[in-house]
Amino acid sequence: MNQKKKIIYIDSEASFRKNAEEAFQQSDYQCVLCETGSTGLLAIGQMKPNVVLVDNQLNDCSGEDLYTDFLSQPQFKDLHQVPFIILTRNGEDRSRLYSLGFSACLSKPFSSKALVEFVEDVMISHQIKMEEVYCWETIREAKDFLERVVESSIDAIVTTDTRGIITYCNRSCEEMLGCSFEDLVGVRVSHFLELGTSELIKISTFLKKKKKIQNYKTILVAQNNQRIPINLSVSTMRSNDGKIMGALGIAKALGSNNFAEYDTHESDRMTAVVETAVAVNHAVNNPLVPILGNAQFLLQDERIDDEDVRKRLRIIVKNALRIRDITQKLASITHPVTKEYLKGTRMLDIDGST
């Protein structure tokens, strides 16, 4: 059984109190009538209503004074979200009443039907407003939390627009590059890449294909011309409609030992990987071509009507095509990336390499 909504109606005019009583008796509301502002405040504290209607011209105070007392007295602090409707007469300044915090103004006189409909509309509007307030508060709290997380990160975090212009960076990024937030925002990120625009284009091209980059090793140049080797991860940022709006980059500084190894051996390592990949591509593709060709030829032979055999042939074709794609990807790698395969053993990350 639904609990009746509680209404407090405060009005010094007996005829209007009677109309309100009759109107709400016929509706799904519990209505308490009050003649003065003092009894109205007492009823609010005891009843904890869903809505309050108060006439602006009471015998002991104005509706404005009552509402001010309600907001200022500590016993009502948990009821500040209760909507107040003020009953007015022609000539009263409604804009000022709204600015004080009243949810709505209802002009006297009014019919019983109009009163109930008006209250219902105000309660629905107030509920929607409260849901919006809660939503925005939740978004603000989440935003504040994420900002604290980002600012507390020991890794440099930066966002860019679609042109590679920096739109945000955290404190670690400022410290890494030796620049303030104001000096970084608005600058093209290629300004801090040792290889400049060519590397930015390379990263952008890879992002268009894979939408993210992981463990990409490169070198940044700080404000004091210090070279900083980093491990970079980049992903695209999209709007609600799926449109690319920029990129998010997280850079982890490599230690000096890693830097020396990267600086000295990276070229040799890349050459070895590329040469191995080309050899694998050649060695695998030579026997793969006739396997794939014969399987496809058999699939086209209408005399083979056994569905189990045809299913097995389709599996052969599917996996042969996958092997071909992997070997072609291997042969096109110019910047290898590895990942852990077993504890203490690493393997080439084919999808993460460029």
TORKOL-4160 file (C-alpha; in steps of 0.2 Angstrom, whole numbers, padded with zeros to 4 digits, m for minus):
354
<pt num="1" X="0000" Y="0000" Z="0000"/>
<pt num="2" X="0007" Y="0017" Z="m0005"/>
<pt num="3" X="0010" Y="0029" Z="0009"/>
<pt num="4" X="0001" Y="0046" Z="0007"/>
<pt num="5" X="0011" Y="0061" Z="0003"/>
<pt num="6" X="0011" Y="0074" Z="0017"/>
<pt num="7" X="0006" Y="0092" Z="0014"/>
<pt num="8" X="0006" Y="0107" Z="0026"/>
<pt num="9" X="m0005" Y="0121" Z="0021"/>
<pt num="10" X="m0002" Y="0137" Z="0030"/>
<pt num="11" X="m0015" Y="0151" Z="0028"/>
<pt num="12" X="m0023" Y="0164" Z="0040"/>
<pt num="13" X="m0039" Y="0164" Z="0029"/>
<pt num="14" X="m0052" Y="0151" Z="0034"/>
<pt num="15" X="m0060" Y="0150" Z="0018"/>
<pt num="16" X="m0044" Y="0145" Z="0009"/>
<pt num="17" X="m0040" Y="0133" Z="0022"/>
<pt num="18" X="m0057" Y="0125" Z="0020"/>
<pt num="19" X="m0055" Y="0124" Z="0001"/>
<pt num="20" X="m0038" Y="0116" Z="0003"/>
<pt num="21" X="m0044" Y="0103" Z="0015"/>
<pt num="22" X="m0059" Y="0098" Z="0004"/>
<pt num="23" X="m0047" Y="0097" Z="m0011"/>
<pt num="24" X="m0034" Y="0086" Z="m0003"/>
<pt num="25" X="m0047" Y="0075" Z="0005"/>
<pt num="26" X="m0052" Y="0069" Z="m0012"/>
<pt num="27" X="m0034" Y="0066" Z="m0017"/>
<pt num="28" X="m0020" Y="0054" Z="m0012"/>
<pt num="29" X="m0013" Y="0066" Z="0001"/>
<pt num="30" X="m0012" Y="0069" Z="0020"/>
<pt num="31" X="m0015" Y="0087" Z="0023"/>
<pt num="32" X="m0012" Y="0097" Z="0039"/>
<pt num="33" X="m0019" Y="0114" Z="0040"/>
<pt num="34" X="m0011" Y="0128" Z="0050"/>
<pt num="35" X="m0017" Y="0146" Z="0053"/>
<pt num="36" X="m0001" Y="0155" Z="0058"/>
<pt num="37" X="0017" Y="0154" Z="0054"/>
<pt num="38" X="0022" Y="0148" Z="0071"/>
<pt num="39" X="0011" Y="0133" Z="0071"/>
<pt num="40" X="0016" Y="0130" Z="0053"/>
<pt num="41" X="0035" Y="0129" Z="0058"/>
<pt num="42" X="0030" Y="0117" Z="0072"/>
<pt num="43" X="0020" Y="0106" Z="0061"/>
<pt num="44" X="0035" Y="0105" Z="0048"/>
<pt num="45" X="0046" Y="0099" Z="0062"/>
<pt num="46" X="0034" Y="0086" Z="0068"/>
<pt num="47" X="0027" Y="0080" Z="0051"/>
<pt num="48" X="0042" Y="0081" Z="0039"/>
<pt num="49" X="0031" Y="0085" Z="0024"/>
<pt num="50" X="0033" Y="0081" Z="0006"/>
<pt num="51" X="0028" Y="0099" Z="0001"/>
<pt num="52" X="0023" Y="0115" Z="0011"/>
<pt num="53" X="0011" Y="0129" Z="0005"/>
<pt num="54" X="0012" Y="0145" Z="0014"/>
<pt num="55" X="0002" Y="0161" Z="0011"/>
<pt num="56" X="0013" Y="0177" Z="0010"/>
<pt num="57" X="0002" Y="0187" Z="0021"/>
<pt num="58" X="m0001" Y="0178" Z="0038"/>
<pt num="59" X="m0007" Y="0186" Z="0054"/>
<pt num="60" X="0009" Y="0183" Z="0063"/>
<pt num="61" X="0022" Y="0185" Z="0049"/>
<pt num="62" X="0025" Y="0184" Z="0031"/>
<pt num="63" X="0028" Y="0169" Z="0020"/>
<pt num="64" X="0045" Y="0175" Z="0016"/>
<pt num="65" X="0049" Y="0177" Z="0035"/>
<pt num="66" X="0043" Y="0159" Z="0039"/>
<pt num="67" X="0054" Y="0152" Z="0025"/>
<pt num="68" X="0069" Y="0162" Z="0031"/>
<pt num="69" X="0066" Y="0155" Z="0049"/>
<pt num="70" X="0065" Y="0138" Z="0042"/>
<pt num="71" X="0081" Y="0139" Z="0033"/>
<pt num="72" X="0090" Y="0147" Z="0047"/>
<pt num="73" X="0085" Y="0136" Z="0061"/>
<pt num="74" X="0096" Y="0120" Z="0064"/>
<pt num="75" X="0082" Y="0108" Z="0068"/>
<pt num="76" X="0076" Y="0110" Z="0050"/>
<pt num="77" X="0093" Y="0107" Z="0041"/>
<pt num="78" X="0088" Y="0089" Z="0035"/>
<pt num="79" X="0072" Y="0096" Z="0027"/>
<pt num="80" X="0080" Y="0110" Z="0016"/>
<pt num="81" X="0076" Y="0100" Z="0000"/>
<pt num="82" X="0057" Y="0101" Z="0004"/>
<pt num="83" X="0049" Y="0111" Z="m0009"/>
<pt num="84" X="0040" Y="0127" Z="m0003"/>
<pt num="85" X="0025" Y="0135" Z="m0013"/>
<pt num="86" X="0021" Y="0153" Z="m0009"/>
<pt num="87" X="0003" Y="0159" Z="m0011"/>
<pt num="88" X="0003" Y="0177" Z="m0018"/>
<pt num="89" X="m0008" Y="0190" Z="m0024"/>
<pt num="90" X="m0008" Y="0201" Z="m0039"/>
<pt num="91" X="0007" Y="0214" Z="m0039"/>
<pt num="92" X="0019" Y="0204" Z="m0028"/>
<pt num="93" X="0037" Y="0202" Z="m0036"/>
<pt num="94" X="0038" Y="0184" Z="m0041"/>
<pt num="95" X="0056" Y="0185" Z="m0047"/>
<pt num="96" X="0062" Y="0190" Z="m0030"/>
<pt num="97" X="0052" Y="0176" Z="m0021"/>
<pt num="98" X="0060" Y="0163" Z="m0033"/>
<pt num="99" X="0077" Y="0170" Z="m0029"/>
<pt num="100" X="0074" Y="0167" Z="m0011"/>
<pt num="101" X="0072" Y="0149" Z="m0014"/>
<pt num="102" X="0053" Y="0146" Z="m0016"/>
<pt num="103" X="0050" Y="0132" Z="m0028"/>
<pt num="104" X="0034" Y="0140" Z="m0035"/>
<pt num="105" X="0021" Y="0154" Z="m0034"/>
<pt num="106" X="0003" Y="0151" Z="m0034"/>
<pt num="107" X="m0009" Y="0166" Z="m0036"/>
<pt num="108" X="m0025" Y="0168" Z="m0026"/>
<pt num="109" X="m0039" Y="0165" Z="m0028"/>
<pt num="110" X="m0038" Y="0147" Z="m0035"/>
<pt num="111" X="m0050" Y="0132" Z="m0037"/>
<pt num="112" X="m0048" Y="0116" Z="m0028"/>
<pt num="113" X="m0044" Y="0107" Z="m0044"/>
<pt num="114" X="m0031" Y="0119" Z="m0049"/>
<pt num="115" X="m0023" Y="0118" Z="m0032"/>
<pt num="116" X="m0021" Y="0099" Z="m0033"/>
<pt num="117" X="m0015" Y="0099" Z="m0050"/>
<pt num="118" X="m0002" Y="0113" Z="m0047"/>
<pt num="119" X="0005" Y="0104" Z="m0031"/>
<pt num="120" X="0006" Y="0088" Z="m0041"/>
<pt num="121" X="0016" Y="0097" Z="m0055"/>
<pt num="122" X="0027" Y="0106" Z="m0043"/>
<pt num="123" X="0031" Y="0089" Z="m0034"/>
<pt num="124" X="0035" Y="0081" Z="m0051"/>
<pt num="125" X="0046" Y="0095" Z="m0056"/>
<pt num="126" X="0055" Y="0096" Z="m0039"/>
<pt num="127" X="0058" Y="0077" Z="m0040"/>
<pt num="128" X="0066" Y="0079" Z="m0057"/>
<pt num="129" X="0076" Y="0094" Z="m0051"/>
<pt num="130" X="0083" Y="0084" Z="m0036"/>
<pt num="131" X="0088" Y="0069" Z="m0047"/>
<pt num="132" X="0097" Y="0081" Z="m0058"/>
<pt num="133" X="0106" Y="0089" Z="m0043"/>
<pt num="134" X="0110" Y="0071" Z="m0037"/>
<pt num="135" X="0117" Y="0067" Z="m0054"/>
<pt num="136" X="0128" Y="0082" Z="m0055"/>
<pt num="137" X="0134" Y="0080" Z="m0038"/>
<pt num="138" X="0139" Y="0062" Z="m0042"/>
<pt num="139" X="0148" Y="0068" Z="m0058"/>
<pt num="140" X="0157" Y="0082" Z="m0048"/>
<pt num="141" X="0162" Y="0069" Z="m0035"/>
<pt num="142" X="0168" Y="0057" Z="m0048"/>
<pt num="143" X="0177" Y="0071" Z="m0057"/>
<pt num="144" X="0186" Y="0077" Z="m0041"/>
<pt num="145" X="0191" Y="0059" Z="m0037"/>
<pt num="146" X="0198" Y="0056" Z="m0054"/>
<pt num="147" X="0208" Y="0072" Z="m0053"/>
<pt num="148" X="0215" Y="0067" Z="m0037"/>
<pt num="149" X="0220" Y="0050" Z="m0044"/>
<pt num="150" X="0228" Y="0058" Z="m0059"/>
<pt num="151" X="0237" Y="0071" Z="m0049"/>
<pt num="152" X="0244" Y="0058" Z="m0037"/>
<pt num="153" X="0250" Y="0047" Z="m0051"/>
<pt num="154" X="0269" Y="0045" Z="m0051"/>
<pt num="155" X="0268" Y="0043" Z="m0070"/>
<pt num="156" X="0266" Y="0058" Z="m0082"/>
<pt num="157" X="0248" Y="0059" Z="m0089"/>
<pt num="158" X="0244" Y="0070" Z="m0104"/>
<pt num="159" X="0229" Y="0073" Z="m0115"/>
<pt num="160" X="0229" Y="0080" Z="m0133"/>
<pt num="161" X="0217" Y="0085" Z="m0146"/>
<pt num="162" X="0216" Y="0077" Z="m0163"/>
<pt num="163" X="0231" Y="0089" Z="m0169"/>
<pt num="164" X="0242" Y="0083" Z="m0155"/>
<pt num="165" X="0240" Y="0099" Z="m0145"/>
<pt num="166" X="0242" Y="0096" Z="m0126"/>
<pt num="167" X="0225" Y="0100" Z="m0118"/>
<pt num="168" X="0229" Y="0094" Z="m0100"/>
<pt num="169" X="0244" Y="0087" Z="m0090"/>
<pt num="170" X="0247" Y="0081" Z="m0072"/>
<pt num="171" X="0260" Y="0087" Z="m0060"/>
<pt num="172" X="0271" Y="0072" Z="m0064"/>
<pt num="173" X="0271" Y="0078" Z="m0082"/>
<pt num="174" X="0276" Y="0095" Z="m0077"/>
<pt num="175" X="0290" Y="0089" Z="m0066"/>
<pt num="176" X="0297" Y="0077" Z="m0079"/>
<pt num="177" X="0298" Y="0090" Z="m0093"/>
<pt num="178" X="0302" Y="0105" Z="m0081"/>
<pt num="179" X="0288" Y="0115" Z="m0087"/>
<pt num="180" X="0273" Y="0123" Z="m0079"/>
<pt num="181" X="0255" Y="0118" Z="m0083"/>
<pt num="182" X="0252" Y="0135" Z="m0092"/>
<pt num="183" X="0268" Y="0132" Z="m0102"/>
<pt num="184" X="0263" Y="0115" Z="m0108"/>
<pt num="185" X="0245" Y="0117" Z="m0112"/>
<pt num="186" X="0243" Y="0123" Z="m0130"/>
<pt num="187" X="0260" Y="0116" Z="m0136"/>
<pt num="188" X="0261" Y="0102" Z="m0149"/>
<pt num="189" X="0267" Y="0086" Z="m0140"/>
<pt num="190" X="0280" Y="0083" Z="m0154"/>
<pt num="191" X="0289" Y="0098" Z="m0147"/>
<pt num="192" X="0295" Y="0086" Z="m0133"/>
<pt num="193" X="0298" Y="0071" Z="m0144"/>
<pt num="194" X="0317" Y="0069" Z="m0149"/>
<pt num="195" X="0311" Y="0063" Z="m0166"/>
<pt num="196" X="0298" Y="0077" Z="m0167"/>
<pt num="197" X="0284" Y="0077" Z="m0179"/>
<pt num="198" X="0289" Y="0061" Z="m0188"/>
<pt num="199" X="0287" Y="0051" Z="m0173"/>
<pt num="200" X="0270" Y="0060" Z="m0169"/>
<pt num="201" X="0264" Y="0055" Z="m0186"/>
<pt num="202" X="0270" Y="0037" Z="m0183"/>
<pt num="203" X="0261" Y="0036" Z="m0166"/>
<pt num="204" X="0245" Y="0044" Z="m0174"/>
<pt num="205" X="0245" Y="0032" Z="m0189"/>
<pt num="206" X="0246" Y="0017" Z="m0177"/>
<pt num="207" X="0232" Y="0024" Z="m0166"/>
<pt num="208" X="0221" Y="0025" Z="m0181"/>
<pt num="209" X="0223" Y="0006" Z="m0184"/>
<pt num="210" X="0224" Y="m0001" Z="m0166"/>
<pt num="211" X="0216" Y="0013" Z="m0155"/>
<pt num="212" X="0230" Y="0010" Z="m0142"/>
<pt num="213" X="0248" Y="0008" Z="m0140"/>
<pt num="214" X="0257" Y="m0001" Z="m0125"/>
<pt num="215" X="0275" Y="m0001" Z="m0120"/>
<pt num="216" X="0281" Y="0011" Z="m0134"/>
<pt num="217" X="0299" Y="0016" Z="m0130"/>
<pt num="218" X="0304" Y="0033" Z="m0135"/>
<pt num="219" X="0314" Y="0048" Z="m0129"/>
<pt num="220" X="0307" Y="0065" Z="m0123"/>
<pt num="221" X="0317" Y="0081" Z="m0122"/>
<pt num="222" X="0314" Y="0091" Z="m0106"/>
<pt num="223" X="0315" Y="0110" Z="m0105"/>
<pt num="224" X="0334" Y="0109" Z="m0100"/>
<pt num="225" X="0337" Y="0098" Z="m0115"/>
<pt num="226" X="0339" Y="0083" Z="m0104"/>
<pt num="227" X="0335" Y="0067" Z="m0114"/>
<pt num="228" X="0322" Y="0056" Z="m0104"/>
<pt num="229" X="0319" Y="0038" Z="m0110"/>
<pt num="230" X="0301" Y="0033" Z="m0107"/>
<pt num="231" X="0289" Y="0019" Z="m0109"/>
<pt num="232" X="0273" Y="0026" Z="m0117"/>
<pt num="233" X="0255" Y="0020" Z="m0118"/>
<pt num="234" X="0243" Y="0029" Z="m0128"/>
<pt num="235" X="0224" Y="0027" Z="m0132"/>
<pt num="236" X="0211" Y="0037" Z="m0142"/>
<pt num="237" X="0198" Y="0047" Z="m0133"/>
<pt num="238" X="0181" Y="0047" Z="m0140"/>
<pt num="239" X="0165" Y="0058" Z="m0137"/>
<pt num="240" X="0148" Y="0050" Z="m0133"/>
<pt num="241" X="0144" Y="0048" Z="m0151"/>
<pt num="242" X="0160" Y="0039" Z="m0155"/>
<pt num="243" X="0169" Y="0053" Z="m0163"/>
<pt num="244" X="0188" Y="0054" Z="m0159"/>
<pt num="245" X="0192" Y="0069" Z="m0149"/>
<pt num="246" X="0210" Y="0067" Z="m0145"/>
<pt num="247" X="0222" Y="0055" Z="m0136"/>
<pt num="248" X="0227" Y="0050" Z="m0118"/>
<pt num="249" X="0245" Y="0047" Z="m0115"/>
<pt num="250" X="0254" Y="0039" Z="m0100"/>
<pt num="251" X="0273" Y="0040" Z="m0099"/>
<pt num="252" X="0284" Y="0031" Z="m0087"/>
<pt num="253" X="0302" Y="0036" Z="m0085"/>
<pt num="254" X="0315" Y="0022" Z="m0088"/>
<pt num="255" X="0329" Y="0021" Z="m0076"/>
<pt num="256" X="0347" Y="0025" Z="m0081"/>
<pt num="257" X="0352" Y="0007" Z="m0084"/>
<pt num="258" X="0337" Y="0004" Z="m0095"/>
<pt num="259" X="0341" Y="0020" Z="m0104"/>
<pt num="260" X="0359" Y="0014" Z="m0108"/>
<pt num="261" X="0352" Y="m0003" Z="m0114"/>
<pt num="262" X="0339" Y="0006" Z="m0124"/>
<pt num="263" X="0352" Y="0018" Z="m0131"/>
<pt num="264" X="0365" Y="0006" Z="m0135"/>
<pt num="265" X="0356" Y="m0010" Z="m0140"/>
<pt num="266" X="0339" Y="m0004" Z="m0147"/>
<pt num="267" X="0344" Y="m0003" Z="m0165"/>
<pt num="268" X="0353" Y="m0020" Z="m0165"/>
<pt num="269" X="0338" Y="m0028" Z="m0156"/>
<pt num="270" X="0326" Y="m0020" Z="m0169"/>
<pt num="271" X="0337" Y="m0026" Z="m0183"/>
<pt num="272" X="0337" Y="m0044" Z="m0176"/>
<pt num="273" X="0319" Y="m0045" Z="m0174"/>
<pt num="274" X="0315" Y="m0038" Z="m0192"/>
<pt num="275" X="0328" Y="m0050" Z="m0199"/>
<pt num="276" X="0320" Y="m0065" Z="m0189"/>
<pt num="277" X="0302" Y="m0059" Z="m0194"/>
<pt num="278" X="0307" Y="m0059" Z="m0213"/>
<pt num="279" X="0315" Y="m0076" Z="m0212"/>
<pt num="280" X="0299" Y="m0083" Z="m0203"/>
<pt num="281" X="0288" Y="m0075" Z="m0216"/>
<pt num="282" X="0298" Y="m0083" Z="m0230"/>
<pt num="283" X="0299" Y="m0100" Z="m0222"/>
<pt num="284" X="0281" Y="m0101" Z="m0217"/>
<pt num="285" X="0273" Y="m0094" Z="m0232"/>
<pt num="286" X="0282" Y="m0105" Z="m0244"/>
<pt num="287" X="0273" Y="m0121" Z="m0238"/>
<pt num="288" X="0257" Y="m0111" Z="m0233"/>
<pt num="289" X="0253" Y="m0106" Z="m0250"/>
<pt num="290" X="0249" Y="m0123" Z="m0257"/>
<pt num="291" X="0240" Y="m0128" Z="m0241"/>
<pt num="292" X="0229" Y="m0114" Z="m0243"/>
<pt num="293" X="0226" Y="m0115" Z="m0261"/>
<pt num="294" X="0222" Y="m0134" Z="m0261"/>
<pt num="295" X="0210" Y="m0132" Z="m0246"/>
<pt num="296" X="0201" Y="m0118" Z="m0256"/>
<pt num="297" X="0201" Y="m0128" Z="m0272"/>
<pt num="298" X="0193" Y="m0143" Z="m0263"/>
<pt num="299" X="0180" Y="m0132" Z="m0255"/>
<pt num="300" X="0175" Y="m0126" Z="m0273"/>
<pt num="301" X="0173" Y="m0145" Z="m0278"/>
<pt num="302" X="0154" Y="m0148" Z="m0278"/>
<pt num="303" X="0158" Y="m0167" Z="m0278"/>
<pt num="304" X="0163" Y="m0166" Z="m0260"/>
<pt num="305" X="0146" Y="m0166" Z="m0252"/>
<pt num="306" X="0151" Y="m0173" Z="m0235"/>
<pt num="307" X="0147" Y="m0158" Z="m0223"/>
<pt num="308" X="0159" Y="m0164" Z="m0210"/>
<pt num="309" X="0173" Y="m0164" Z="m0223"/>
<pt num="310" X="0169" Y="m0147" Z="m0229"/>
<pt num="311" X="0168" Y="m0140" Z="m0211"/>
<pt num="312" X="0186" Y="m0147" Z="m0208"/>
<pt num="313" X="0192" Y="m0139" Z="m0225"/>
<pt num="314" X="0184" Y="m0122" Z="m0219"/>
<pt num="315" X="0194" Y="m0123" Z="m0202"/>
<pt num="316" X="0210" Y="m0127" Z="m0212"/>
<pt num="317" X="0207" Y="m0111" Z="m0223"/>
<pt num="318" X="0203" Y="m0100" Z="m0208"/>
<pt num="319" X="0218" Y="m0105" Z="m0199"/>
<pt num="320" X="0229" Y="m0104" Z="m0214"/>
<pt num="321" X="0223" Y="m0086" Z="m0217"/>
<pt num="322" X="0227" Y="m0082" Z="m0199"/>
<pt num="323" X="0245" Y="m0089" Z="m0200"/>
<pt num="324" X="0247" Y="m0078" Z="m0216"/>
<pt num="325" X="0241" Y="m0063" Z="m0207"/>
<pt num="326" X="0253" Y="m0065" Z="m0193"/>
<pt num="327" X="0268" Y="m0068" Z="m0204"/>
<pt num="328" X="0264" Y="m0053" Z="m0214"/>
<pt num="329" X="0262" Y="m0043" Z="m0198"/>
<pt num="330" X="0279" Y="m0050" Z="m0192"/>
<pt num="331" X="0287" Y="m0044" Z="m0208"/>
<pt num="332" X="0281" Y="m0026" Z="m0206"/>
<pt num="333" X="0287" Y="m0023" Z="m0188"/>
<pt num="334" X="0299" Y="m0009" Z="m0186"/>
<pt num="335" X="0297" Y="m0006" Z="m0167"/>
<pt num="336" X="0295" Y="m0022" Z="m0157"/>
<pt num="337" X="0287" Y="m0023" Z="m0140"/>
<pt num="338" X="0288" Y="m0038" Z="m0129"/>
<pt num="339" X="0276" Y="m0045" Z="m0115"/>
<pt num="340" X="0278" Y="m0058" Z="m0101"/>
<pt num="341" X="0274" Y="m0075" Z="m0107"/>
<pt num="342" X="0279" Y="m0086" Z="m0092"/>
<pt num="343" X="0288" Y="m0080" Z="m0076"/>
<pt num="344" X="0305" Y="m0074" Z="m0082"/>
<pt num="345" X="0301" Y="m0077" Z="m0100"/>
<pt num="346" X="0295" Y="m0064" Z="m0112"/>
<pt num="347" X="0288" Y="m0065" Z="m0130"/>
<pt num="348" X="0285" Y="m0053" Z="m0144"/>
<pt num="349" X="0269" Y="m0044" Z="m0143"/>
<pt num="350" X="0264" Y="m0044" Z="m0161"/>
<pt num="351" X="0248" Y="m0034" Z="m0159"/>
<pt num="352" X="0257" Y="m0021" Z="m0148"/>
<pt num="353" X="0272" Y="m0019" Z="m0159"/>
<pt num="354" X="0272" Y="m0006" Z="m0173"/>
